[in-house]
Amino acid sequence: MKMRNLVKEKLEKNGYVLGAFVASGSPTNAEILGINNLDFILIDMEHAQTNMETIVDMVRASELYGMAPFVRVYNPVDGPMMARMLDVGVHGLMIPMVETPEHAKYIIDNVKIAPLGKRGIGVGRGPRWGWYEDYNRGECNDNTYTIMQCETRKGVENIEEICKTPGLDCIFIGTADLSQDMGCLGDMKNPEFINAIDKVLKSCQKHNIIAGIVTGSVEEASMRIKQGFKLVTIMNDLGFFRSQSKKLIDAVRGSIS
């Protein structure tokens, strides 16, 4: 059996992919998003309580519907933890707060096997207990998706060198953290912030790296895709549930007052 990279396949077919952060730790939510034809999810371990056992169930629920399950790791300098995430079968990783080419190289060392990296050979769920026959012969290097987040001024300053990292698939802009680090939290129209976004996008395009970004509305997602971003998140499952449930509750209360 051959390992597949679902996101690369969908990028080639459609030109962009849509995803969601899943902070609930819910395999059911993952399954519902897969049923709804979402392209990928980012299982959030940086800002959520999800544990390793739950991740495996969320991966299985995603795979059932052809949706790629990624994990955003909680410690950007814990390489062995990143390797373990891949060993349990996630399709790729998002690493927050990448600011230097040295950090980028460290990440690749820990998520790729030789000759690209130094990750140990796995025999567990990652290679599906040997079902992926060529997993440890380099197949995992080609099909494990590696996303590094640009979230600081320093990351923007070094983006050109970071984008040269062999094995890197995607740079993903965390707009909230980046705008906060630039002193304009939430101001998406700040000229310096706009220039930073443009610099990252152009560096990605120059080095054939997929550019990704977080969005919060239909209009913003559409705008970013037309701008050239190809890996776009459109929601956080818990944020969506909070906002939509409040809208319904307020509407019902308003209708009887």
N, C-alpha and C positions, 0 to 999 in steps of 0.2 A: 504494500500500500504506500502511495506517495503522499507526503505532507503537502498541504496547500496553504497559500497565503491569500485569504479571502479578500482582504482590503486591496492588495495589489490587483487582483482579478477584477474587482468592482471599479477601481480607479481606471483601469484600462478600458472597461466597458462604458462607464458613464462620465468619466472625467473628474468626478468628485465623490466623496463619501460623507454620509451624515451619521453622527453618533450622539451618545448621551453619557453623561457621568451618572453612574449608579452608586449612590451613597447609602442606600437603604440596607445593603447586605442581603437583598432578597432575590433568590433564584426565580421566584414567581414574577417579579418585575422584569428580570432579564428575559424570561420566556415571553412575556407579553410584548416587550419591545421587539423581540425576534419575530413574533407573529405579525407585528405591524410593519415588518420589512425594513427595520433599521439596519444600517450597514455594520455598525460596531458599537460596543459599549466600553466605557472606561470604568472598571470596578475600582472605586476610590478607597485606597487605604491611607492616603495622606490626611484626609479630613473626616474619616468615618471609622466605624468600629469593626469592619469586616475581618473575619479570621480566615485562616488557610483552608479549613474544612469547608467553609461556606463558599469560598472561591471556586473550589472544584465543582460544587453543585451549580454555581452560576455559569461556569464554563460549559458544563454539559447542557444546561438549558439553552445557552446561546448557540452551541453547535447544532442542536436539534433543528434550528431554523436557518442555518447558514449565516449566522451573524458572528462576526469576529469578536472574541472577548479579550480585552486588554486589561492590565492592571496599572493604576498609578501607584507607585511605591511610596512608602512613608519616610524612607531615609535615603536621600540621594547619594550618600557616600557609603552605603552598605552593600558592597558588591555581592557577597555570598547570599544575602537575602534576595537579591535580584535573580541570581542563578536558581535559587530554590523556587521562586515563583514560576520560572520557566519549566522546572522539573515537574511541577504539578499540572502542567499542560496549558497554561495561558498562551495565547497566540502572539503576544507582544507586551512591551512595557512602556509606560510613560514615566520619565524621571524628571522631577521638578528641579527648579533652581540650578540649571546648568549655565555656568558663567565663563568657563575657560576651555580651551582645547585640551588641556591636560585632564580636566574632569571628564570631558567627552571621551577621551581615549581610555580612561579608567573604566567607564561604563561599558564600552565595547569589549574591553579585556574580560569583563565579568559576565557578559551576556552572549558572547560568541565563542565557539570552540576554535581550536587551532585550524588553520594558521592565522586566522583573523584575530582571535582572542585567546584567553587562557581558561575559559570555563571548562569544568570537568565533564567527562563523558557521563551521560545519564542513561539509566536503564528503567526508569519509572514511567509515570504517566506522560511525561513530555514526549518521548518516542513511542508512546502507547504500548509499553512493555515489549518493544521489538516489532510491532506491527508496521511502524514506519522504518522500513529496512535500511534506508540510507540516511536516517536522521543524524547519526554520529559520524557520517562520512561527509558532512558539509551541508546536507539538506536543511538542517535547522538554521544555519547561518543565512541561507537565502530566504527562508520563509518565516523567521521570527522578526516581527516588526519592532523597530526601535525608535521611540519618540522622545526627544529631549525638549524640555520646556525653556523658553526664553522669557524671563520674568523680571529682569533687573536691567539697570543702565549698563552694568558691566557686561551682562550677557549680550546686549545690543552692540556694545563697543567691540566685542570679540566674535561677533556672529560670523564674519567672513572666515575666520580660522576654524571655528566650530563646524561650519558647513563642509569643511574639507575632510572631516573625520571618516575614514573608511568604515562601512557598516552602518552608518547613520541613515535612517529612512525619512524622518520627518522632524521638523522644528515646529513646535506648537507654542503660540504666544498666549500666555496667561495675562489677559488684559487688566484684570483687577490688581494683581501684584505688580505688574509693570507700571501701571499708572500711579500706584501708591509709591513705588520706589522713585518715580520721577516727580513726585510732589503734586500730582494732579488727579488724585483718586477719583475714579468714575467719570472724569472729564474726557470723553472720547473725541472731543473736537479740539483739544489742546494741540496747537501747531507742533510742538516738540514731540508730543506723543504720536501724532500722525506721521511725522518724519521717521520716528523709530519703527513704527509698523511697516512703513514703506521700505526702510533699509533692510529689515529682516526678510521681507517678501522677495526683494530683488536679489539678496544673497542666496536665498533658497533656489530661486529660478536659475541663477548663474551656475550653481553647482549641482543642479538636477536633484535637489532635495524637495520633498513634498512640504509645502507650507500649510500649517494648521492653525486654527484659532477658535476661541470660545465665542459663542453668540447667545443673545437672549431674546430674539424675536424673529419672526418670519422675514421682516424687512432687513434686519441686520444680517441674517444668514444669507439671504439672496445677494445682498450687496457685497459681502465678503467673497462669495463664490465667484461673482462676476469680476471682482478685483483680482482674483488669481489664487485665492486660498482653496485647497482641494480636500482638506480633512477638517471638517467643521462640526463642532458639537452644538446642539440646539436646545439642550435642556439638562437639568439635574433632576433625577426622579423625585427626590424629596421636595425640592423647591417647586417643582411642577404640581405635585400633590397639594402642597400647602396653598399655593396661589389659586389653583382651580377649585379646591374645596372651599376656600374662603369666598370665592366669587359665587359659588352655588349657595352657600349658607346665607350670605348677605342678600342675594337675590330673593330667596324664599322669605326671609324676614321682611325685606322691603315690600314684598307683594301682599303681606297681610297687615301692614302697619297703617 
